[in-house]
Amino acid sequence: MASSSTSSNPKSFKYHVFLSFRGEDTRKTFVDHLYASLKQKGIHTFTIRDNEELEKGKQIDELFKAIEESRFFIIVFSKNYASSSWCLKEVTKIMECQDEKEQIAYPLFYDVEPSDIRYQTGPVGRVIFKHKTNEQIKKWENALESASNLVGWNLKNISNGHEAEAIKIIVEIFSLKLHSHHLINDENLIGMEHRMQDLEWSLMIGLNDKARMIGIKGMGGIGKTTLARAIFNKVSSHFEGEDVREVSEKKGLQSLQEKVLLDVLNDEHMRVGSVYDGKKIMKMRLPYIKILLVLDDVDNAKQLEALAGDWFKDGSRIIITTRDEKVLLAHGVKVNWIHDVGLLSDKEAVSLFVRCAFNGYNIPDQWCIDLSVKLVCYAAGLPLTIKVLGSLLRGEDVIVCRDVLKRLETIPNWETLEVLEISYDGLEDDHKEIFLHVACFMTGLDKDTAIEMLDSCGFSAAYGLKILEQKSLITILNDELGMHDKIEELGKNIVRRSHPHEPNKHSRLWIPEEIEELFSGDSGTEAPTCIGMELDAEELPPEIIRKGLGNLNKLRYLNVIGGFGVCLPSDWTFDQTKQYVPNSLQFLGWNGYPGLSLPQTFRANNLVGLELPRSRIVQLWERGERKVLKKLRFLDLSDSMLRTLDLGMTPNLESLDLSGCDDLTELHVPAGCQQRLVHLDLVGCSRFTSFLFIKRLESLELFSFPKLSVHVECLEELPRDSRNNLPMLQFKFNYFKEEEEPSSTGSGFKCVYLDLKPCTKLESVSGSICGLQHLRRLRFYGCIPEVPNDLDVLKCLEKLTLSSTHIKCLPDSVCMLKRLKSLRLRDCMHLEELPENLGCLESLEKLSLLSTSIRRLPDSICMLNRLKILRLQSCLLLEEVPKDLGRLACLEKLNLISASIKYLPDSICMLKQLESSAT
């Protein structure tokens, strides 16, 4: 992107402003300063002052052409203006354009009264008298009269006649007018209006607070630069210096510093000797100028250190666009001021496509509607792809467009992928591998499941996924991995592009036809680079699967999908003497695995993750075989036919899911063998009768029980000494009967997290729950009419959530929870009031009331000195908030959406930390 502080020129006009003036009166004074200020603001201004081609002797036609090509006119009337026939011809032509075209003239009266121009009296009357014999005098007089009647400025009435201040005001007015015109004509602003509104809220133009740094984050081609440019054009007139700068490693930090300083300070002689010198100059010069600076396409922290340090004047705004959120966070940009650029809606996408493909006209009749929709769907809301497709198909007929669309199904458009691949190229090698794994196999998976799969393959998955998210290559919403269609297409293209017709040379395989070709041709041993495979058992014959899998000697990741009993005949079993699964596997996932045990030939000595849900497996190994899986960390045999499991064969497990194993009767846990097990799920194991093994699980943090009536009794069997030695546990209770409640879970267990969701039929909660002395998080869910009165004994409680309950009020004991940081009440439609002493919650940082029947808030909430977030959303009966709300000195977010509050107290102006509010 080129450096510029200008708005894009409106397409209809060559010049933004035409300056008409009498040289002998104002050339070296007022007009000279006005012209310089307009130029500094990037307003393209025509004046005879510096256009040599219009010096004396040149044709008047050229002057008239310049007038016709100007959007606005400033006519500087002075005492001797009418003495010049040249000036009189200018003003006459200007008034013709004013009448006939969408051009606007503004008179500016310099040391002369408007009435003198209007009626040609006083000094104006005297100087125009000499033209009385000219045949055009009547036209000139009418032009002067018409121009003087227009809305304009009398210089002596602006800022008490101070010329410098008057020029500043006039220039700002034209900057705003040009922006308005720019918005109407700028094709790039499709879909940008509401995005700009969100950004403007963070910018808070006009507030002279500490300089703000605002981040714009998103994947390549999504419109970050367009958004930054649009907001720059809109608000730049409010600043004393502006610059838009593309930040690129190729240009060098020293050169970038020099260009920023040159543009912001308007100093053509600015030179920077080194990056260190550049920082010194910025620290010395920039604290005295309120500036707007856009740093586009930043990709590392060093760039921000060199260009955006702590040297800006109050009120300045720095907008940073990047694909990598980590760069923003590392530089201290507040999370609330980082804006994700969203994809275009279907309607916006169609509008942009029509503009690019048909120059803004409606789709021609010969275009099939479904074809247009398919093209837009292919782009999946990505502006870059839409523009590329529009340009590619401009002027083509329907047949060509169909061929292009068909080609795109197998061969991606390189222009889009080239832009997107910049983010991929910036990854470290192991993060590239994680990216390719996600693109080929894992979109739509639960995040925790994906982490287990990737960890099994030797990756540092949690950190790697965070990096990919920060670089806008993946999304994680509701704990689910997502990836834009074009980025997924990029990943798969990277895997296939070197050898598109030789699947045996691909690092990952997922296309059924290619897998069948590989297996059928006995070429499995010729796939030395294949490390990952996902195959659908419903797409391939059983014999093909049996024949091909064992030959992939380098395979580390294998995930077989397909329903139980669909992939293989119901009476089919493995021939245990054949090698069906390669020993190189680190992760094996097989939904509906058909064997009664693992293949005898499978050594599994590299296996880290094993997921065989809904399988026929009865035991890990048959015939009494005892292969110890020393590397196995994650085991999922949920909803299988498992009868018994010896955890002595899996000594290093971290997660074990046996939920839904109805036939499971015994879990053998030898002493000292399970030092790392963190998560154990036995929900649905209805035949279990004893949980005494729990005392041997020293690292256990989350234990999901099968049924409350069973586990309470079994836990009570444990000696009290054993209970006190248990780790800090998180309990999740499931399958409540209507009459059951957690009545005795508190006796001695160090429970830190108690979640009663989805106990939807729970009608009461015993007060003994308050015996959980170490409880930090507690969530009530269901039809309970009240909560225990003695909650104040939960001294460690930090988070309390009530969801969809029938409670009418909270007990006063809640106000005694000195460590409580979060209080959340959601969908409690019977809740009518809060305790009056709620302000005693001295540690409370977040208070959320969503869809309650609260009518008023206690005044004491204004005493919550640490409160950062206050949400009063959809509280339809709430009509006012306390008048001293401004005393919440730490409040950063205020949400009053769908409440019935009619006005906010004046004290809200005192909330210095408030970053966002919604009403």
N, C-alpha and C positions, 0 to 999 in steps of 0.2 A: 504494500500500500504506500502510496506516495505521501510525503509529509505535506500537510496543508492545514490551515485554519479556516479555509473558506467553505461556504456552503456550496453545494452543486449549483451551477448556473441554471436557471429555468430555461427550458429548451427553446422557448419562443424568442428569447432575447439574448443579444450578445453582451450587453452591458446591464449591470444592476441599476446604476444611477448616471444620469446626465447632469452635469453642473453647468448652469448658465450664469454668467456674471460679467461685470464691467471691470476689465483688468486694472485700469488706473486707480480704481477705488479700493479693490480688495485682493488683487492677485498676490501681493507679498505679505498680506496680513491674515484676515479671517479665512478667506478661501483656501489659502495655502495650508493652514492648520486643519481645516475641515477635510480637505482632500487627503492629507496625510493620515488622519484618523480613520477615514473610510477605508483607505488602502490597508491600514494595519489590521482592521477587522475583517479583511478579506472581501470587502465589497468592491466589486469591479466597477470602477468609476471612469466615465469619459469626461475629459476636459481639454480644451484647446491648449491648456498649459503645457502638456507634454506630448502632443500629437503633431509632429513636424509636418505630416502630410497635409495639415489644414492651416499651415501658415499662409500669410498673405499671398495671393496669387493662385491659390488652389480653388477648386470649384466648390460653390455653395452646395452642390448636389451631395458631395461627400459629407458635409455637415448634416444635411437633412437625413442622410442614410443612417448616421450615428444616432440621431434623435429617434428615428423609427425603430432602431434596434435596442432601445433602452426601456427598461421596465418602469423606472421612476425618474422624475425630474425635480431638481432643486433649483429654483429661480431666485438668485440672490439679487434682490432689487436694492440699488443704492442711488445716490443723488445723480450720478452721471450715467446710469444704466441706459436711459432713453436717448442719450446723446449719440449712441452708436447704432447705425443702421444694421450692423451685424447682429447686435443684441436684439433689436426689434424683429429681425427676420427669425431669429431663434425662438423668441417667445411666441411669435405667430404660428410657427410650425409646431411648437410644443402644444399649443392650445388646439390645433387641428387634430393632433394625435390623441390628446386628452378627450376630445369629443368623439373620435371615431374608433379608437381601439381601447383595449384593456390596459391603458397606461395612465398613470396618475401623476399630476404635477402638484408641487408644494411650494408656495411662495415664502421667501424668507426676507423680511424687511430689515435692511442694515442701514442704520442712521437715516432712515426715511420713514415717513408715516404711510400706512396703507391708503389713506384718503388721497395723499399726493399722487400715488400711482393710479388710483381708481379714477380720479377726476383730472389728472394731469395739471395739478396746481403746485404752487410753491416752486422749489428748485427743479422739480420734474417738468413742470409746465414751461419753465424758461429754456431748458435744454432741448425739449422736443419741438419747440417753436421753429427751430431752424429746418425741420423736415416738412413744414406746412406745404411746400410746393411739390413734394413727392406724391406721385399718384397712389402710393400704397398707404398713405398716412391714415386713412380711415380704418383700414384693416389693422394697422399697428395699434391705433388707439383702442379699438375694440378688444384686441388681444390683451393689452395692458389692463383694461377694465375687467375683463373676464378672469385673468390670472389673479388680480388683487382681491377678487371675491371668493377665491378658493380658501379652504382651511390651510393655515400655515403658521408661521411664527413671526412675532415681532421681537427682535433680538433683545431689545431693552427690557422686555417683560419676562425673559427667561433668566432665572438665577440672578436677578437684580443686575442684569447686564454683564455678568462675568462670562467672557467669551469661552474660556476653556471648559467651564462647566456646561455651558449651552451646547457646545460642540459634542461633548460626551453624551448628553441627553438625545440630541438629534441622531447621532450615529447609532445609539442603542435602539431608537425607534425604527430605523431602517433595517437594522439587523433582525428585529422581530418580524417586521413586515416581510422581509425576504424569506425568513424561515417558514412563515405561514404559506407563502406562495410555493415554497420548495416542497412542503408536505403534500400539497395538492398534486404536484407534478412528478413526484419521485416514485418510480415504479418499484423501487426496492422496499417500500414501506408496507407492502401487503402483509397483514398479520402482525405488524409491529406495534400497533397503537396501544393495546392493553399491556404489552411487554414493556413499553416505554413508561406507562403509568406506574407499574411496579418499581421500575428503576428510579423514577422521579421521587418516589416516596423515600427511598434510601438517600438520595442526593440532598434533599431538603434545601433546595436553592434559596438563598436569601438569609439562611441562618448562619451567622458568623461564629460558628463553633469551631472546635479544633478541626484541622484539615481532615477530610474523610477519604478513605480509600475504598472504592467500590469494585467488587469483582463480578465479571460476567463469564460464566463457565459453561462449557458445552462441547459436544463432539465436533469434529471438523465438518464444515459445510452447513452448520445448523443456523447460522445467521448472527454470530457474536459480533463480527465486525460491522455488519449492517445496523445492528441495534446500537452499537457504540457510536457509529457515525450519525445515526438519526438523533440520538439524545444530545450529542455534541452540537449538531446544527440548531437544535431547539433552545439550548440553554447557554450557549457560548457568549451571548451578548451580555450576560450578567457578570462577566469576568474581565479583569484588566489584561490578561494574557492567556492565549490558548495555543494548543498544539495537539495534533494527532500524529502519532509516531508508531510505525510498525517496528517491533523489536525483533531483530534477527541476528543470529550468531554471525552471519556472513558480514554484517555491517560493522561489527565491533562496538564495544561499549563506549570507547572514547569518541568515535564518530557520532554515535547516538546522543551522547551528552552535549556535544557541540551543536547538533542540529536542534535539539530541544531548547537550549539556551538562546540560539539565534532566533528561533521563531517566537519564543515567549517574550524575550526582551526586545525583539525587533532590532537586533544589533548585527549588522552585516559583517562587522569586523571581529566577531566573537571567534576565538580560537582556544582549543583545549589541548594542552600538551600531553596529558595522561589521564587515566581514569581517576587517579588520586586528585589531580588538579581540577578535574571536572566536579568532583564532590565539593571541593573547597569553594569553587565559584558558585555552585548552587547554594551552599550554606550561606554565602555572603550576599547573594543577589535575590534569591527567591523568597526569603521571609518578608519582603516588602511589597510583593505583588500577589494579588488574589488571582490564582490561575485555574484553568480547567485543562487538564492533561489527560489524553487518552493514550495508553500504552497497549498496543495491539499485538496479540499472539505471543505473549510472554511464556517462556517454557522453563526458566530456572531462576532460582532465588538471587543469583548474582546480578541479573539484569535489574531487578527491583532495588537491590542495594545501591546500584550505581545511579539509578534514575529517579527513585522515589523514596528518599530518606526522610528524616524528620526535620526538613528544612522549609516546609511550606507555610505560607501565611494563613491565619485563621480564615475560614470561609472557602478555602481552596478545595477543589475536588479532583481526585485522581481516579480515573476509570481504567481498570485492568482487564483485558480479555485473555483467556487462557483455556487450554484443554485440560489443565492439570490443577485441580483444587489444592493440592498439597503445596504448590508454590505460593498461593494466596495465604494459606494458613501459616506457613513458615514465616511470612513477612508480617504477620500480625493483623491481617484483614479479618474483621469480625465475621463470624459465621452468618449473622443476620444480614450482613451487607454483601453476601455472595449470592448472585442470582443465576439459577440454571435457566438456560434458554430452551424453551419447550419446542416440540415439533409443531408443524403447521396442522391445523384442523383440515378435514376433507374439503370444506368450503374454501378455506384460504389456499389450499394446494391447487384446487381447480382454477381459482382466480389467477394465481401466479403462472400456472401452466398455459392458460389462455393468453395471458399477456406476452409470455415468451414465445409461444408457438404461432400466435396469430396477431401479434402486435396489439393486443388488447381487445380485439373484436370477439364477438361470440363465436363458438365453435361452428364451423361451416356445416351445412345440411348433410353433406356426404359423409361426415364423420359419424360413426356409430357411437351412441352414448356409452355402451358397454366398453368399447375400445378405449375411450377417453378415461373412463373410470379405472380400467385395468392399468393404464399408464401411470395414473396418479397413485394407485395402490402400490405399484412397484416401487415408487419413490418413498412410500411409507412416511410422508410428512417431512422429508429432508429437503430443504430449499435448494441446496446445491444440485441434487439429482433432478429435481423438477426443472431447474433452469437449463441443465445440460440436455435433458430430454426435449424440452421446448425448442432449444436452438437446433438440436439435431433433426427434429421433425418439421421444422418450419418450411412450408412450401411443398411438403411431400404429400402424396395421395394416400388413401386408406390402405392400399395393398402394401406399400412400402412400410407404413407404420405397423401393420400386423407382422411383417417379417422382422422388423426391429424388435418388437415386443417378444416374439418367439425366440429370437437370438439371445435376448437378455436373460431368458430363463436358464440358459446354460453358460453363456459368456458374459460376465458382468461388464458394465461400462467402465473403461479404464480411467476416465477423467474423474469420476467420483471416487473410485478406489485409491487413486493416486493421492488425493487430498486426505482421505481417511487414514492411509497407511503412514502418514507422518507420525501419528500418535503411536502406532505399533513400533516404528523404527526407534522411537525414543525409549523403549522398554529395555530393561536388563534381560539377559538370556532366559533366566528361569521364569520371569514374568511373561515373556513371549510364549513360553510353553504352556503356562497356565491359561493365557488368552486363547491359544489355539484349542486347548482342551475344552474350554467353556464354549467356544464358538461351534465346535463340532459335536459336543455331547451334552452340554449341561444347561442350556437356556431353559428357564422355567422350573429348574430344580429348587428345592428348599436350600437356603444358604448353608445350614449346618450339614445337610447331606452332602452338598458339593464339597465342603471343607473336608469331610471325612474321606471322600473319594480322592481328592487331590493330595491330601496328606498321605494317603496310602501309597501314592505314586512317588513319594519323596519330595513333594513341594511344601514350602511354607505357605499354606493356602490362605490363612486368615489375613496375613500381611499382604500377600499377592493380590487377593481380591480387593483389598482396600486400595491398593495402588491403581488397579484397573478402574475402580469406581471413581477415584480422584481424577483420573485422566479421561473420564467420560467414555470409556470403552464398554463398561457394563453399568447396569443400574441394579440396585437392591431395594425393592419396595415390598413391604410386608414380609421381609425375610425371604424373598424369592429373587433368584438371579434373572435378570433380563438383559437383553442386548438388542440394539436396533437391527432391523433386517439387513441394512447395508453393511453394518459392521460385522454381523455374522457372515454375510456373503464375502466380506474381505478375508476373514479368518479361513474360511473353507477354500477360497481361491488361493491363498498363500500355500495351503497344504497341497493343492492339486496342480498349480500352474506350471511347475517345472516338467511334470510328466503327466499331462492331462489324460492320456490314453494308456497309461501303464500303472494301474492301481497297485501292483506289487512293489512300486517304488514310493508310495505315499507313506507318510508317517502316521496317518490316521485314516481309518476306513469307516464309512457310515452309510454309503449308498448301496442298497441291496444288490443291484445288478453287478456292481464292481466286486462285492464280496463273493457273490455266486461265481463270477468269472474266475476269481482268485482260487476259490476252493475246488471248483470243478476241473481246473486245469492242472491240478497237482503242483501248483506254483507257490504253495505256502512257504516252502523252504527258500523261495526266491524273493521273500519279502523281508529283507534284513533290516529295513528302516521302520517297519510298522510297530509302533509302540502302543497304539490305542485303537480299539474297535468297539463300535456299537452296532449290534445287529438285531433285527426284528425277527423272532423265531416264527412269526406267522407268515413272513415273506419268503422263507427258505425251507426246502425239504429237510426233514430230520437227518437223513443220511448225509446230506451236504454238510450240515453242522458237525456231525460226528467225524466226518472224514477230514475236514479242513482245520479245525481249531488246534488240534495237537501239533500241527506242523509249524505254527507261528512261534518260533523259538525266541524272538525278542519282545513278544507282546507283554506289556506291563499292565495295561488297563483293558478289561473286557466287561461289557455290560450287555446282557441279553435281555431284551424286552419281549413281551408277548404273553397272552393270557395262559393260565394254568389249563393244561389239557388240550390246548390248541396247537402248541408247537410240536407235540409228540403224541403218539397213540397212548391211551390210558394204561395199557398193559406193557408199555415199553420200559425197559430198564437198561442201565449201562452194562456193557460187558466190561467187567472190572479189570480185564487183562489188557485193555486197549488204552492208549494215551489220548484222552479226549481234551484235556486241559493242559496248556503248556506250563511248565514249572517256573517259567520266568515271571508269571503273574504276581503283581503286587496288589491289584484290586480285582475282585471277581464279584460281579453282580448278576444274578440270574433270577428274575421274577418268575416263579412257577417251576423252579428246578425239578426235573423229573426223577432224579435218583433218590434212593432210600438212604444213601450216605455219599460221601465224597468218593471219587474214583480211587481205586487202590493204587493206580499208577501215578497219582497226583501227589508229589512230595510236599507241596505247599510251603516250602521252606523260605520263600520270599514274600508270602502273603501277609499284607498289612490290614486290608479291609475285605470282609466277606459279607455279602448281603444276599440272602436266599429267602426272601419273604414269599409267603403263600406256596411253599415248596412241599414236596412229599418226604423230605428228609426226616428220618426217625432218630438217627444218631450221626455224629460226625464221621466216625469210622466204623466199619463192620468187622465181625469176626474177632472182636477183642483187640483189634489193632490200636496202638496208642502212639500216634504221631504227635509230638509236642510242637505246637505252632508258636514259636518263641517271638516272632515278629508281629503276630496278630494283635491289633489294637482296637479294631471296630468289628463287632459281630452282630448281625441282624438276622434272626431266624423267626421273625414275627409271623403269626398266623400259619405256622408250619405244623407238621405232624410229630414234632419232636417229643420224645418221651422222657429222655434223661440227658443230662449234660454234665460232664466232668470238667470243671473249670481248672483242674490241674493240668489239662492239656493246652490251656490258653493263659499262661501265667501273667501276661503283660496287657491284658485287656483294659481299655479305658471306657468303652461304652458297650453295653450288652442290652439288646432289645429282644425280649421273648414274649412280648405282648400277644395275646390271642392264641397262645399255645395251649389249647384245651386239654391235650393229652399229657402235658408235662406234669410229672409227679415228684421228680427229685432233681435237685440242683446240688451237686457235690462240690463243696468248697474246702479243699484241704487247707489246713492252717498255714498262713504265711504266703499263700500262692497268689493272692489278689491284692497287691499293694497299690495298684494304680487305678482300679475301677472307680470311675466318677459317676457314671450314669447307669442305673439299672431299672428296667421297665418290665414289670410282671403283671401289668393290667390284663385281665382276662384269663389268667392262669388259675382257673377255678378249683383245680384239684390240689393246689398247694395247701399244706396243712401246717407248716412250720417255717418261721423266718429267723430261727436262731443263728443262722449263718451270718446275719447282718453284722454281728459284733466282730467278725473277722475282716470286714471290708473297711479298712482304716481311712481310705481316701474318698469314700462315697459322699457325694454332694446332693444328687437328685435321685430319689427313690419313688417310683410310681407304683402304688399298691393295687392289688386286684379288686378288693372289696372291703369297705370300712369295717363291716361286722366281723370279718376274719382277721384283718391285720391288727386291730386294736387288741384283741385277745392274745394274738401271737406275740405282739410287742410287750405285752404285760408279763409274758413268761420270762423275759430277760431279767436277770438279777439287777438290782439298782446300781451296783458297782459297774456293771457292763454298760448300763445306759449312760452313766456319767462319763465314760471313756469314749463314747461315740463322737464322730466328727460333727461339725456343723452341717445339718441336713436341710434339704429343701423337699417338702412333702407335696405331692399332688394327689388329691383324693378323687376317685372316680366311681361311677355307678352307685350313687347314693340311693338307698331306699327312703321312702317318704318319712319314715319314723326315725331314721338314723341321724346322728349328729356326732361331731368330733368331741366326745365328752371327756376323754381321758388321755388325750395325746400329750398333755403337758407334763406328765410326771417324769421329769428327769431328762428328757430329750433336748438336745441343743438344736432345736429347729429354728432356722433363720428365715425361712420363706414358706408361708402357708397360703396355698391357692385353692379356694373352694369353687373354682369354675371348672367344669360345667355342672355343678351340683344344683341344677335348676329346680329340683323338687324339695330342696332343703327348706324347712319351715321354721327352724329355730337353731340357735347356737348356744351351747352351754357356756356359762361363765368360766368354766375350768380351762377354756382355751387361753385365758389370760395367765395360765401357769407356764406358758412358753416364754420363759424369762429372756431368752436370747433372740426372740423374734424381731426381725428387722423389716420384713415386708409382709403385709397381710391384705388379702383381697376377699371381700364378701361378694357373693353372687347368688341371686335367687330371690325367693319370696319372703325372706325373713322380715318380720315386722319391727325388730329392734336388735341392737347389738349389745353385748355385755356392758354393764354399767361401770365395771372396774377396769377399763382399758388403760387407766393411768399406771397400772403395775407393769405394763410392757415398756420398761425403761429404755429399751434399745430400739424401739420401733421408729423407722425412718420414712416409711411409705405406707399410707393407708388408702385403699381403694374400695369404694362401694358401688356396685353396678347392678342396675335393674332390681333393686331391693324395694321393700314396702315400708321402709322406716319413715317416720314423720319428723323426727328430730334426732340429733346426735346427743349422746350423753355429755354432761359437763366435764366428765373425766377426760374427754379428748383434749381439752385445753391444757392438761397437765403433761402432755407428751413433749418433753423438753427437747428431744432429738428429732422430732417429726419434721421432715423436709418437704414432703409432698402429701397433699390431701386432695383426693380426686373423687367426685361424686357424679356419676353418670347415669342418666335414665332413671333416676330416683324420683318418679313423678309424684310421690306422696310426701316428699321432703318439703316442708314449709318454712322452716326456720333453722338458723345456726345458733350455737351457744353464744351468749353475749360476751363471754370472755375469750373469744377466739384469738384476740390479740395477744394472749399469753403464750402463743406458740412461737417462742423466740427464735427457733431455727427454721421456721417455715419459709421455703423459697418458691413453692408453686402451689397455687390454689385454683382448682378447676371445678366449676359447676356447669354441667352440661345437661340440658333438658331436665330441670328440676322445677318445683313449684314455689321456689323462694320468692318472697314478696319484698324483703328488705335485707340489707346487710348490716350486721352490728357495727356500730361506730368504732369499736375497738380494733377492727382490721387495719385501721390507719396506724396502729402501733407495730405492725409487722415490719420491722426495720430491715429484714433480709429478703422480703418478698420480691422476686424478680418477674414472675409470671402470674397474671391474674386473668382467668378466662371465665366469663359469665355468658356463655353461649346458649342460645335458645331457652333462656329463662324468661318466658313470655310474661310472667306476672311481675317481674322486677322492673320498677319504674324509675328508680333513682339510686345513686351511689352516695356514700358519705361525702359531705362537703370538704372534709380534710384529706381527701384522697391524695392530694399533692404532698403529703407527709411521707409517702412511700418512696423514700429516697433512692432505693435500689431498683425500682420497677423498670423493667426493660420492655415487656410486652403486655398489652392490654387488649383483650378481645371482648367486644360487646355485641357480636353479631346476633341478630334475631332476638335481642332483648327489647323491652319496651321503654327503655330509658329515653327520656325526652330531651334532657340537656345534661351537660357535664359541668361540674363545678369549676369556678375560675382557678382554683388551686392546682388544676391539672397542668397549668403552665409552669409549675415548679418542678415537674418531673424531668430533671436534667438528663437522666439515664435512659429515658424512654426512646426506644429505637423503632418500634412499630406499634400501631394500634389499628384495630378494625372495628367499625361500628355499622 
